[in-house]
Amino acid sequence: MNPQDPLSQLRDIHLPDPGGFWPPAPGWWILAILVIALIAALIWLTLKRRSKNRWFRSARSELALLELSATPDARWFMQLNTLLKQAARERYPESHPEALTGDAWVEFLLATGPKHRVASRPVAEALVQSAWRPSVSTEPAQALAFARLWLGGQKC
């Protein structure tokens, strides 16, 4: 090395130290915010749907309890009608189905039930009439099948 040569006194090129992982670049911050917002929206929609369908789950569990205590008496049919009216009030609050009785209630059940069941009218009429008559005119199994079918068509 020549001490007179100023270029020989220069040191070699040094690369800067690599940056750490923190703080992340702005793009990663934006991506993290979008992912958190998406997860929050999915949780909110799931909770909203669950609370909206709470009546359906409750009605299905009450129907299962009624199925266990099925007896051909007017009181049992009254409980089944009450269950259907509660479910109808939750699903169709603007129609005020809890105030319907007799033929109007039968028509409401048939109008809001699944459309592919034409043979449901006799069972629906017997279900409604058996709640207040001393002798029942249908079997509890048929009434349960109709209620299960009607509730199955009501899920939101």
ChimeraX attribute file (.defattr): number of C-alpha atoms within 10 A of each C-alpha:
attribute: neighborCount
match mode: 1-to-1
recipient: residues
	/A:1	7
	/A:2	8
	/A:3	8
	/A:4	8
	/A:5	9
	/A:6	8
	/A:7	10
	/A:8	10
	/A:9	11
	/A:10	8
	/A:11	7
	/A:12	6
	/A:13	6
	/A:14	6
	/A:15	6
	/A:16	6
	/A:17	6
	/A:18	6
	/A:19	8
	/A:20	7
	/A:21	7
	/A:22	6
	/A:23	9
	/A:24	10
	/A:25	9
	/A:26	9
	/A:27	9
	/A:28	11
	/A:29	12
	/A:30	11
	/A:31	11
	/A:32	12
	/A:33	12
	/A:34	12
	/A:35	12
	/A:36	12
	/A:37	12
	/A:38	12
	/A:39	12
	/A:40	12
	/A:41	12
	/A:42	12
	/A:43	12
	/A:44	12
	/A:45	12
	/A:46	12
	/A:47	12
	/A:48	12
	/A:49	12
	/A:50	13
	/A:51	11
	/A:52	14
	/A:53	17
	/A:54	12
	/A:55	18
	/A:56	20
	/A:57	13
	/A:58	13
	/A:59	18
	/A:60	17
	/A:61	12
	/A:62	15
	/A:63	20
	/A:64	14
	/A:65	11
	/A:66	18
	/A:67	17
	/A:68	9
	/A:69	11
	/A:70	17
	/A:71	14
	/A:72	16
	/A:73	18
	/A:74	20
	/A:75	15
	/A:76	18
	/A:77	28
	/A:78	17
	/A:79	15
	/A:80	24
	/A:81	21
	/A:82	14
	/A:83	19
	/A:84	21
	/A:85	20
	/A:86	17
	/A:87	22
	/A:88	22
	/A:89	17
	/A:90	18
	/A:91	19
	/A:92	15
	/A:93	12
	/A:94	8
	/A:95	12
	/A:96	12
	/A:97	21
	/A:98	18
	/A:99	10
	/A:100	14
	/A:101	13
	/A:102	11
	/A:103	13
	/A:104	12
	/A:105	19
	/A:106	20
	/A:107	16
	/A:108	15
	/A:109	23
	/A:110	18
	/A:111	10
	/A:112	15
	/A:113	19
	/A:114	16
	/A:115	10
	/A:116	7
	/A:117	11
	/A:118	9
	/A:119	8
	/A:120	21
	/A:121	15
	/A:122	12
	/A:123	20
	/A:124	22
	/A:125	20
	/A:126	20
	/A:127	27
	/A:128	24
	/A:129	23
	/A:130	23
	/A:131	21
	/A:132	15
	/A:133	14
	/A:134	11
	/A:135	12
	/A:136	18
	/A:137	19
	/A:138	18
	/A:139	17
	/A:140	21
	/A:141	13
	/A:142	15
	/A:143	23
	/A:144	20
	/A:145	14
	/A:146	20
	/A:147	23
	/A:148	17
	/A:149	15
	/A:150	20
	/A:151	21
	/A:152	14
	/A:153	13
	/A:154	17
	/A:155	12
	/A:156	9
